[in-house]
Amino acid sequence: MTYRGIVSNGVVLIEGDKPEEGTVVEVTPVGALTTSAQGLAGHPAVGIWKDRTDLPADTVEASKVLRQKLMERESE
């Protein structure tokens, strides 16, 4: 059976009927990547950052903020 879907922020959103939980599927891209989506800028993990309003736009600064939050103690 063939399922159609789109990739949004690194997650495949299946249209219509969905396979049972745990079903192994083969993903076949329909179109080629555009040049803007190639490389690190097109990586799904980078898309997670773009909609965050609580982080600086600069990814290096955002990484520093997240690292600082991770290192804080709960009592602080």
Secondary structure, DSSP 8 states (H G I E B T S, - for coil): ---EEEEETTEEEEESS---TT-------SS---GGGSSGGG-HHHHHHHT-SSS-SSHHHHHHHHHHHHHS-TT-
